C-alpha cells in the first residue's frame, strides 16, 4: 500500500478505513461476496469504475490480505479474484451497512442496481417473521446472472448458480425485480408487459415479494447553523 494516505491513528476503525476507505474498495468486496469473479465480471458489476482504478483497488486489497487472485483449473484456466477467509468476514458488516443505509430518506429507489447488489439487499432486508411457515425455492434469472434462493423455517439461503427444480422461476431484469419488491409494481402487470417470465407457482412468487420489507426511514433533523 505504498503511496496511500493513512490516518496514522491507532484506532482499529481508522485502520479499517486505511484498508477499505479508498473509493470503490468496499464495492469490490461487495461484488465478491457471492463468489469469485474475473476482472471483466467485476467491471460489469461496477460500470462506473475505470480499468486502471479497478486494477489499483484490487492490488491494494490483495496487499492488505482482503482479496486473493487464483487461476481456475482447466478447462477454464482463467484468473479470478476472490475474498480471503478474513475478507469474507466483511459480509455481515456490509449487510448491516446496507440495512442502515436503506433507512436514508435520500436513498434513490429508482436508481439502477446490479444483480449481485440486489441479492445482497435481499439478505439485508429479509424478515424472518414474514417467512414463518413458508418453505420454497425461488430461482432468479437476472440478465446474465442466475441465483437460487431457498427459504425454510424462517431462514434464507442465497447462492449464485443452479436455477433448476425451483418452485418458481423468475426471469427478468434487476430493475424490474426491484420495482416488484419495493416500488409497488404488480406481478401481473410485469408479466403482461413481458418484463418478467414466471415459471412455476404464482402464489409462491407473490409470497416471496412480501419477505423483504423496507425498514422505516430514519428521522433526520437539521439544526440551523449558529
DRENTOR-995767 format. One record per atom (N, C-alpha, C, CB): x, z, y. Coordinates in steps of 0.02 Angstrom, whole numbers, padded with zeros to 5 digits, always signed. Each point is the difference from the previous one (the first is absolute). Glycine has a CB too. Example, Ala and Ser with C-alpha at 12.3 -4.5 7.8 and 13.67 -1.06 7.14 Angstrom:
2
+00660+00390-00284;-00045+00000+00059;+00045+00000+00060;-00095+00062-00059;+00077-00098+00112;+00042+00003+00059;-00039+00037+00055;+00059-00108-00032;
END
This chain:
226
+00041+00000-00060;-00041+00000+00060;+00043+00000+00063;-00090+00061-00063;+00149-00093+00059;+00046-00003+00057;-00034-00037+00057;+00100+00003-00076;-00094+00025+00137;-00029-00033+00058;-00070+00022+00017;+00070-00095-00028;-00104+00129-00016;-00067+00025+00014;+00004+00062+00044;-00042-00047-00109;-00005+00051+00154;-00003+00060+00042;-00029+00057-00041;-00013-00070+00104;+00037+00130-00090;-00022+00059-00036;-00025+00052+00049;+00081-00023-00094;-00129+00064+00071;-00022+00055+00042;+00052+00056+00004;-00118-00028-00032;+00165+00026-00016;+00054+00051-00001;-00030+00070+00004;+00079-00081+00055;-00129+00092-00098;-00038+00063+00000;-00002+00026-00071;-00071-00037+00100;+00083+00101-00109;+00001+00029-00067;-00068+00007-00032;+00100+00060+00035;-00153-00073+00002;-00068+00005-00027;-00012-00054-00053;-00040+00049+00109;+00009-00032-00165;-00013-00048-00053;-00048-00055+00023;+00020+00090-00085;-00067-00073+00129;-00046-00051+00027;+00040-00052+00039;-00095+00084+00006;+00141-00061+00035;+00042-00046+00038;+00041-00044-00046;+00005+00083+00094;+00022-00053-00148;+00039-00039-00048;-00045-00052-00034;+00078+00097-00018;-00140-00078+00002;-00046-00047-00030;-00012-00060+00046;-00054+00094-00062;+00051-00081+00127;-00009-00054+00048;+00064-00042+00006;-00083+00069+00062;+00141-00038-00071;+00061-00039-00003;-00003-00050-00058;+00065+00096+00050;-00094-00075-00106;-00003-00043-00059;-00054-00052+00004;+00044+00095-00065;-00101-00077+00095;-00060-00043-00005;-00031-00018+00067;-00021+00052-00109;+00052-00030+00163;-00033-00008+00065;+00010-00068+00033;+00015+00119+00012;+00028-00162-00040;+00008-00066+00030;-00063-00042-00012;+00126+00007-00018;-00141-00052+00065;-00058-00043-00006;+00000-00038-00065;-00004-00010+00125;-00051+00009-00160;-00013-00034-00063;+00022+00039-00062;+00011-00106+00062;+00030+00158-00054;+00027+00034-00059;-00056+00030-00043;+00104+00025+00065;-00149+00013-00035;-00054+00030-00039;-00047-00052-00029;+00008+00101+00072;-00016-00157-00038;-00043-00052-00026;+00032-00035-00060;-00049-00016+00115;+00115+00011-00116;+00035-00025-00059;-00014+00046-00059;+00090-00052+00072;-00085+00118-00060;-00016+00048-00053;-00072-00009-00023;+00084+00081+00048;-00130-00089-00001;-00070-00011-00018;-00008-00059-00046;-00034+00048+00109;+00069-00103-00095;-00007-00060-00040;+00027+00008-00070;+00008-00065+00105;+00034+00115-00116;+00031+00010-00066;-00033+00056-00040;+00106-00041+00048;-00156+00074-00020;-00031+00057-00035;-00034-00021-00065;-00015+00055+00110;-00011-00117-00113;-00035-00022-00060;+00045-00038-00048;-00103-00005+00067;+00168+00004-00053;+00046-00032-00047;+00050-00046+00034;-00088+00008-00085;+00136-00035+00047;+00053-00041+00028;-00027-00064+00032;+00078+00047-00086;-00039-00073+00134;-00017-00063+00032;+00063-00039+00016;-00105+00050+00048;+00098-00117-00050;+00054-00043+00023;+00001+00000+00077;-00010-00072-00104;+00064+00048+00131;+00007-00004+00073;-00058-00041+00029;+00126+00011-00009;-00142-00067-00022;-00053-00043+00026;-00068+00035-00003;+00064-00101-00037;-00075+00143-00014;-00062+00037-00005;-00005+00052+00056;-00001-00017-00124;+00057+00048+00140;+00001+00049+00054;-00015-00034+00067;+00083+00069-00063;-00056-00128+00073;-00014-00036+00062;-00074-00020+00005;+00118-00042+00001;-00147+00026-00058;-00072-00018+00001;-00042+00061+00018;+00020-00087-00087;+00001+00147+00064;-00038+00060+00015;+00014+00027+00070;+00002+00026-00120;+00052-00051+00151;+00019+00022+00068;+00011-00062+00043;+00054+00107-00045;-00107-00143+00060;+00008-00064+00035;+00030+00005+00069;-00096-00039-00064;+00096+00098+00094;+00027+00007+00067;+00074+00013+00004;-00109+00041+00030;+00142-00032-00087;+00071+00017+00000;+00041-00064-00010;-00025+00116-00044;+00082-00120+00078;+00044-00057-00011;+00042+00012-00062;+00003-00023+00124;+00025-00032-00151;+00042+00006-00060;+00061+00044+00014;-00039-00113-00038;+00068+00106+00097;+00060+00039+00017;-00016+00074+00003;+00046-00098+00063;-00101+00115-00030;-00018+00071+00006;-00017+00029-00068;-00042-00021+00117;+00005-00016-00158;-00017+00025-00066;+00063+00011-00042;-00110-00060+00006;+00157+00013-00002;+00063+00008-00036;+00037+00064+00023;+00009-00125-00012;-00009+00137+00077;+00033+00060+00026;-00034+00063-00024;+00035-00065+00101;-00101+00067-00099;-00036+00060-00022;+00012+00012-00074;-00088-00019+00089;+00086-00033-00129;+00012+00009-00072;+00071+00027-00012;-00081-00093-00025;+00129+00068+00063;+00068+00024-00008;+00004+00074+00018;+00044-00115+00027;-00075+00134+00028;+00001+00070+00021;-00035+00046-00050;+00002-00038+00119;-00058+00015-00146;-00038+00040-00048;+00038+00006-00066;-00107-00036+00054;+00145-00015-00072;+00043+00005-00059;+00057+00050+00012;-00028-00119-00031;+00058+00115+00090;+00055+00046+00015;-00023+00073+00001;+00054-00091+00067;-00116+00102-00047;-00026+00069+00004;-00026+00024-00067;-00029-00020+00119;+00025-00024-00170;-00023+00021-00066;-00075-00004-00010;+00098+00073-00003;-00134-00105+00049;-00073-00005-00005;-00020-00060-00042;-00012+00056+00111;+00049-00111-00104;-00016-00064-00034;+00061-00021-00040;-00081-00034+00093;+00067-00001-00148;+00055-00030-00039;-00018-00072-00016;+00031+00113-00049;+00019-00153+00033;-00008-00070-00016;+00023-00011-00071;+00016-00035+00121;-00055-00004-00159;+00021-00014-00069;-00023-00070-00020;-00006+00123-00028;+00037-00149-00023;-00016-00067-00024;-00047+00006-00060;+00111-00045+00040;-00166+00007-00038;-00047+00000-00055;+00031-00033-00061;-00096-00002+00080;+00074+00024-00139;+00025-00030-00062;-00024-00072-00007;+00002+00114-00054;+00034-00156+00017;-00023-00068-00012;-00069+00001-00035;+00121-00040-00008;-00163-00010+00019;+00016-00063+00034;-00007+00003+00076;-00036-00058-00103;+00010+00112+00131;-00011+00003+00072;+00067-00005+00037;-00105+00069-00017;+00148-00020+00006;+00068-00002+00028;+00005+00009+00074;+00025-00073-00092;-00081+00086+00127;+00003+00006+00072;+00018+00072+00020;-00084-00093+00012;+00106+00101+00050;+00016+00066+00027;-00062+00030+00031;+00119-00034+00019;-00129+00099-00030;-00057+00035+00030;+00025+00064+00032;-00079-00050-00086;+00038+00075+00132;+00012+00064+00032;-00052+00049-00026;+00051-00054+00103;-00031+00116-00113;-00046+00051-00024;+00022+00068+00027;-00024-00066-00104;-00023+00112+00104;+00016+00068+00022;+00040+00037-00053;-00104+00001+00070;+00151+00039-00049;+00033+00046-00046;-00050+00056-00017;+00117-00028+00048;-00099+00070-00096;-00043+00057-00016;-00011+00043+00062;+00041-00002-00119;+00012+00012+00158;-00006+00040+00061;-00043-00036+00051;+00113+00050-00022;-00104-00115+00028;-00041-00039+00047;-00073+00002-00018;+00097-00074+00020;-00112+00074-00086;-00070+00002-00022;-00035+00065+00019;+00031-00075-00094;+00009+00127+00107;-00030+00063+00021;-00032-00005+00070;+00085+00060-00069;-00074-00115+00103;-00032-00010+00066;-00074-00019-00006;+00111-00036+00043;-00134+00019-00103;-00069-00024-00006;-00052+00049+00028;+00036-00062-00101;-00037+00126+00080;-00051+00045+00028;+00007+00009+00076;-00003+00058-00109;+00064-00064+00135;+00010+00006+00072;-00033-00059+00036;+00108+00063-00018;-00097-00123-00008;-00030-00059+00031;-00075-00001-00008;+00106-00063-00021;-00131+00085-00037;-00072+00003-00011;-00032+00048+00049;+00017-00026-00122;+00014+00084+00132;-00027+00049+00047;+00005-00025+00072;+00030+00092-00079;+00024-00127+00094;+00007-00029+00067;-00055-00051+00012;+00125+00017-00003;-00140-00058-00048;-00054-00049+00007;-00067+00034+00010;+00065-00078-00071;-00077+00131+00035;-00064+00036+00008;-00005+00031+00069;-00003+00024-00123;+00058+00006+00146;+00001+00029+00068;-00012-00054+00052;+00079+00090-00039;-00045-00147+00032;-00006-00053+00049;-00070-00031+00000;+00122-00022-00012;-00156+00024-00045;-00067-00030-00004;-00051+00037+00043;+00026-00038-00116;-00008+00098+00140;-00044+00037+00044;+00010-00017+00074;+00002+00092-00085;+00046-00135+00098;+00015-00018+00069;-00057-00042+00029;+00124+00005-00025;-00150+00015+00083;-00051-00042+00032;+00026-00068+00021;-00054+00105+00040;+00120-00112-00035;+00029-00063+00023;+00016-00048-00057;+00047+00063+00095;-00059-00042-00157;+00016-00044-00057;-00046-00061+00001;+00039+00099-00067;-00010-00158+00063;-00039-00062+00000;-00027-00013-00070;+00070-00047+00094;-00136+00050-00100;-00031-00013-00065;-00005-00074-00016;-00064+00105+00014;+00072-00148+00038;-00006-00072-00011;+00067-00035-00008;-00104+00004+00066;+00158+00034-00064;+00067-00031-00007;+00013-00019-00072;+00041+00067+00098;+00000-00119-00107;+00017-00023-00067;+00041+00054-00036;-00001-00120+00039;-00006+00120-00105;+00035+00049-00041;+00023-00034-00064;-00068+00096+00048;+00128-00080-00070;+00027-00029-00061;-00031+00031-00062;+00107-00023+00060;-00100-00012-00116;-00032+00022-00062;+00027+00067-00023;-00017-00120-00033;+00083+00130+00031;+00028+00064-00021;-00020+00056+00047;+00097-00060-00052;-00098+00045+00117;-00021+00050+00049;-00071+00022-00013;+00078-00049+00084;-00121+00001-00100;-00070+00015-00014;-00006+00044-00062;-00035-00108+00053;+00074+00094-00104;-00002+00041-00060;+00022+00071+00013;+00021-00102-00068;+00029+00110+00110;+00023+00067+00017;-00052+00037+00042;+00119-00039-00004;-00158+00001+00044;-00056+00030+00036;-00052+00028-00048;+00020-00080+00096;-00030+00046-00152;-00047+00026-00050;+00025+00067-00027;-00034-00117-00031;+00099+00122+00019;+00028+00064-00023;-00010+00055+00052;+00084-00062-00069;-00073+00043+00132;-00003+00050+00053;-00071+00025+00012;+00098-00054+00052;-00148+00011-00061;-00069+00016+00020;-00046+00015-00059;+00017-00071+00099;+00010+00068-00160;-00042+00013-00059;-00032+00069+00004;+00073-00076-00068;-00139+00078+00055;-00037+00063+00002;-00021+00020-00070;-00043-00027+00116;+00079+00074-00147;-00015+00020-00069;-00073+00021-00011;+00118+00034-00011;-00146+00003+00059;-00069+00023-00009;-00049-00058-00004;+00029+00104+00061;-00017-00156-00022;-00044-00059-00001;+00005-00036-00067;+00012-00011+00124;+00044+00021-00160;+00011-00035-00063;-00022+00040-00061;+00094-00058+00054;-00122+00117-00044;-00021+00041-00057;-00051-00037-00043;+00021+00104+00068;-00009-00105-00133;-00045-00034-00046;+00010-00076-00003;-00079+00090+00022;+00125-00116+00016;+00011-00072+00002;+00065-00016-00037;-00061-00010+00111;+00054-00030-00163;+00059-00021-00040;-00002-00075-00006;+00002+00110-00064;+00047-00143+00094;+00000-00073-00001;+00070-00027+00016;-00120+00000+00035;+00130-00062-00054;+00061-00036+00017;-00019-00059+00043;+00058+00036-00107;-00027-00040+00166;-00013-00054+00047;+00063-00042+00007;-00086+00071+00062;+00079-00136-00070;+00056-00045+00011;-00008-00033+00068;+00012-00021-00125;+00042+00020+00163;-00001-00030+00066;+00050-00057+00002;-00033+00109+00053;+00008-00169-00039;+00044-00058+00007;-00002-00019+00074;-00022-00041-00119;+00076+00060+00154;+00003-00008+00072;+00052-00053+00017;-00035+00120+00019;+00011-00180-00003;+00045-00057+00013;+00046-00009-00061;-00003+00021+00126;+00068-00010-00118;+00046-00011-00056;+00020+00065-00036;+00043-00100+00061;-00077+00155-00044;+00018+00065-00029;-00057+00027-00042;+00075+00023+00097;-00058+00005-00155;-00050+00029-00045;+00012+00074-00009;-00010-00110-00060;-00046+00148+00059;+00004+00073-00006;-00054+00024-00048;+00046+00010+00117;-00031+00045-00148;-00047+00032-00047;-00012+00071+00024;+00039-00073-00098;-00102+00090+00109;-00019+00067+00023;-00042+00033-00055;+00002-00036+00123;+00022+00091-00149;-00035+00038-00051;-00024+00066+00030;+00069-00054-00092;-00134+00067+00087;-00029+00061+00026;-00033+00037-00057;-00018-00052+00114;+00039+00114-00124;-00027+00040-00056;+00008+00073+00017;+00028-00090-00083;-00082+00127+00072;+00001+00073+00009;+00025+00020+00070;+00020+00013-00123;-00041-00050+00173;+00019+00017+00068;+00072-00016+00018;-00084+00086-00006;+00118-00126-00035;+00069-00019+00012;+00006-00076+00008;+00040+00101-00065;+00008-00122+00104;+00012-00071+00012;+00070-00018-00023;-00080+00000+00097;+00084-00053-00136;+00064-00029-00020;+00001-00072+00024;+00010+00076-00102;+00044-00095+00134;+00004-00067+00030;+00068-00031-00018;-00077+00035+00095;+00075-00097-00117;+00062-00034-00018;-00006-00074+00016;+00021+00085-00091;+00036-00116+00099;+00002-00072+00010;+00003-00033-00068;+00058+00013+00112;-00095-00070-00120;+00006-00036-00063;-00065-00020-00033;+00104+00060-00014;-00111-00044-00049;-00054-00023-00044;-00069+00010+00030;+00073+00025-00097;-00113-00079+00097;-00069+00004+00026;-00051-00019-00053;+00043-00026+00114;-00024+00023-00177;-00047-00016-00053;-00035+00063-00024;+00071-00098-00035;-00128+00088+00001;-00037+00054-00032;-00020+00055+00048;+00061-00026-00105;-00085+00007+00164;-00024+00048+00049;-00076-00001+00002;+00106-00014+00068;-00135+00070-00044;-00073+00003+00007;-00025-00045+00056;+00003+00117-00044;+00038-00127+00094;-00016-00045+00055;+00065-00031+00026;-00104+00068+00031;+00103-00133-00019;+00058-00035+00026;-00020-00030+00067;+00044-00026-00117;-00007+00045+00169;-00014-00024+00068;+00057-00046+00021;-00065+00105+00029;+00048-00167-00014;+00049-00049+00024;-00017-00015+00073;+00016-00050-00117;+00030+00068+00161;-00015-00005+00072;+00066+00005+00039;-00116+00050-00017;+00110-00042+00082;+00059+00010+00043;+00003+00073+00022;-00006-00120+00040;+00065+00143-00019;+00004+00069+00026;-00047+00012+00059;+00118+00003-00037;-00126-00053+00081;-00044+00010+00058;-00073+00009-00021;+00079-00069+00068;-00102+00030-00117;-00069+00008-00024;-00010+00067-00034;-00009-00124-00013;+00057+00144-00028;-00006+00064-00034;-00001+00057+00050;+00058-00048-00101;-00017+00043+00153;+00000+00050+00053;-00067+00005+00034;+00122-00020+00017;-00152-00038-00003;-00066-00001+00032;-00054+00032-00044;+00034-00103+00061;-00028+00092-00126;-00049+00030-00047;+00010+00075-00006;-00003-00108-00063;+00064+00130+00066;+00014+00071-00007;-00016+00040+00062;+00089-00030-00080;-00071+00003+00140;-00002+00042+00060;-00034-00031+00061;+00103+00049-00043;-00121-00112+00039;-00030-00033+00058;-00072-00022-00012;+00113-00038+00033;-00145+00071-00082;-00072-00006-00011;-00022-00071-00022;-00015+00090+00084;+00059-00128-00113;-00022-00065-00025;-00035+00010-00067;+00095-00059+00059;-00146+00019-00072;-00039+00007-00061;+00029-00044-00055;-00102+00025+00068;+00102+00002-00129;+00028-00036-00057;-00037-00065-00012;+00034+00109-00051;-00100-00107+00053;-00040-00061-00011;+00017-00054+00051;-00092+00069-00049;+00101-00048+00111;+00018-00047+00053;+00068-00033-00014;-00068+00068+00082;+00116-00028-00104;+00067-00027-00014;-00002-00050-00057;+00050+00106+00041;-00091-00092-00093;-00005-00045-00057;-00034-00065+00022;-00006+00098-00079;-00048-00093+00117;-00037-00059+00023;+00043-00044+00045;-00106+00064-00009;+00150-00033+00047;+00043-00038+00045;+00062-00028-00035;-00041+00072+00094;+00047-00060-00159;+00057-00022-00040;+00065+00033+00024;-00057-00109-00020;+00051+00167+00050;+00059+00038+00019;+00023+00046-00056;-00036-00005+00119;-00005+00013-00170;+00016+00044-00056;-00034-00026-00063;+00012+00099+00077;+00024-00096-00132;-00028-00016-00066;-00002+00065-00040;+00043-00120+00003;-00101+00135-00030;-00009+00060-00040;-00015-00018-00072;-00041+00062+00101;+00084-00039-00146;-00011-00008-00072;-00009+00070-00029;+00068-00108-00006;-00123+00118-00027;-00013+00066-00029;-00060+00034+00032;+00121+00010-00024;-00120+00055+00022;-00058+00040+00019;-00003+00011+00076;+00004+00056-00112;-00060-00078+00141;-00008+00007+00073;-00006+00072+00021;-00056-00111+00002;+00019+00152-00040;-00008+00070+00018;+00067+00037+00000;-00116-00002-00048;+00159-00015+00000;+00067+00030-00002;+00039-00018+00064;+00000-00006-00126;-00005-00056+00148;+00035-00021+00060;-00027+00038+00061;+00020-00114-00050;-00085+00120+00055;-00029+00035+00058;+00020+00073+00000;-00097-00079-00002;+00099+00111-00055;+00020+00070-00003;+00073+00006+00020;-00083+00023-00091;+00123-00071+00071;+00072+00001+00018;+00009+00003+00075;+00026-00065-00104;-00065+00027+00142;+00008-00003+00072;-00017+00066+00035;-00026-00121-00006;-00008+00165-00029;-00020+00064+00030;+00051+00056-00011;-00117-00034-00017;+00172+00019-00016;+00047+00052-00021;+00057+00012+00049;-00028-00029-00115;+00028-00008+00171;+00058+00004+00046;-00024+00008+00072;+00067-00072-00079;-00104+00125+00094;-00027+00010+00067;+00056+00014+00051;-00107+00042-00050;+00096-00067+00110;+00047+00016+00054;-00009+00072+00022;+00000-00120+00038;+00054+00155-00024;-00007+00069+00026;-00028-00001+00071;+00095+00038-00073;-00119+00019+00095;-00026+00005+00068;+00056-00014+00050;-00087+00084-00038;+00074-00123+00090;+00051-00013+00051;+00024+00065+00032;-00050-00113+00021;+00112+00115-00004;+00028+00059+00034;-00029+00005+00071;+00106-00008-00069;-00115+00069+00091;-00021+00011+00069;+00062+00003+00044;-00104+00063-00037;+00110-00112+00080;+00059-00004+00043;-00019+00016+00071;+00051-00087-00075;-00018+00137+00102;-00013+00020+00070;+00060-00017+00043;-00077+00094-00038;+00063-00114+00099;+00053-00019+00046;-00003+00046+00060;-00003-00121-00038;+00058+00153+00053;+00003+00043+00059;+00032-00038+00058;+00006+00102-00074;-00034-00094+00132;+00027-00034+00058;+00069+00027+00016;-00116-00020+00045;+00160-00026-00027;+00068+00021+00018;-00001+00040+00065;+00048-00101-00058;-00007+00152+00061;+00004+00042+00060;+00059-00021+00044;-00053+00095-00063;
END
